[in-house]
Amino acid sequence: MVLDGPANSGIVDIDLPGARVTAKAGTSLHELMERLVPLGLFVPVTPGTRMVTVGGAIGADIHGKNHHQAGSWCAHLESIRLLDGSGDVRVVSQTHEPEVFWATAGGMGLTGVVLDATIQMKPVTSSRLMWTPTGRPTSTK
Ligand SMILES: Cc1cc2nc3c(=O)[nH]c(=O)nc-3n(C[C@H](O)[C@H](O)[C@H](O)COP(=O)(O)OP(=O)(O)OC[C@H]3O[C@@H](n4cnc5c(N)ncnc54)[C@H](O)[C@@H]3O)c2cc1C
């Protein structure tokens, strides 16, 4: 069977105070940033292209330029909704069925189809960056 990943795209829920977003697996990081940066939320990990889907980011557990500080994509997931090989939908997280969660993180789709995921985003005050005296970038108005 071939699945059209990007056809399953869109933001399902935004929890602004908690800086959490639930997005369908076919949603690209580009779509997340376009919609969420104006609301003050940025993706926690940014790879060399924003044309990556949430499902692909999980499948490869992608890294960004902040890898040494933030770790990879799946470290920032609150939960994944996964359609497994038995046809069951499981909600897995770092604390609930962690072995399935970590097998899915970087698992290249071998544990099933990611339907959607809840992502802990990074609060920002603007889309601009300012270099601080420590050399670490911070967002600025
Ligand atoms: C220009 C460029 C720059 C890049 N820079 C970086 C970088 O800086 N850091 C980095 O880590 N990577 C980088 N990559 C690699 C890219 O992030 C990964 O290849 C990523 O997995 C691609 O995501 P995709 O949405 O295109 O998924 P696909 O290529 O379609 O799939 C990738 C894997 O995820 C699985 N998958 C996709 N969707 C689902 C789903 N819904 N459920 C289950 N499994 C699924 C697929 O089966 C496949 O095994 C770069 C790629 C390019 C082209």
The ligand as an ORCA input file, in Angstrom:
! r2SCAN-3c Opt
* xyz 0 1
  C      17.891     19.784      1.572
  C      17.751     18.812      2.731
  C      18.284     19.143      3.957
  C      18.176     18.262      5.030
  N      18.680     18.607      6.251
  C      18.552     17.766      7.294
  C      19.027     18.123      8.596
  O      19.598     19.193      8.801
  N      18.827     17.247      9.613
  C      18.197     16.038      9.421
  O      18.037     15.291     10.397
  N      17.741     15.684      8.204
  C      17.889     16.514      7.156
  N      17.405     16.160      5.935
  C      16.761     14.860      5.805
  C      15.238     14.945      6.072
  O      14.979     15.700      7.238
  C      14.712     13.523      6.301
  O      15.006     12.732      5.199
  C      13.230     13.490      6.597
  O      12.903     12.208      7.107
  C      12.413     13.755      5.357
  O      11.057     13.845      5.729
  P       9.855     13.648      4.703
  O       8.648     14.264      5.311
  O      10.270     14.067      3.329
  O       9.674     12.071      4.801
  P       9.949     10.911      3.760
  O      11.253     11.106      3.068
  O       8.718     10.701      2.958
  O      10.075      9.715      4.806
  C      11.206      9.595      5.643
  C      11.001      8.343      6.494
  O       9.928      8.585      7.417
  C       8.909      7.624      7.237
  N       7.606      8.300      7.372
  C       7.181      9.416      6.727
  N       5.917      9.712      7.095
  C       5.545      8.752      8.001
  C       4.341      8.500      8.748
  N       3.258      9.278      8.646
  N       4.321      7.427      9.564
  C       5.399      6.611      9.685
  N       6.561      6.799      9.014
  C       6.618      7.861      8.180
  C       9.076      7.054      5.825
  O       8.588      5.720      5.755
  C      10.590      7.113      5.666
  O      11.202      5.967      6.225
  C      17.498     17.006      4.853
  C      16.950     16.697      3.603
  C      17.067     17.586      2.566
  C      16.447     17.226      1.229
*
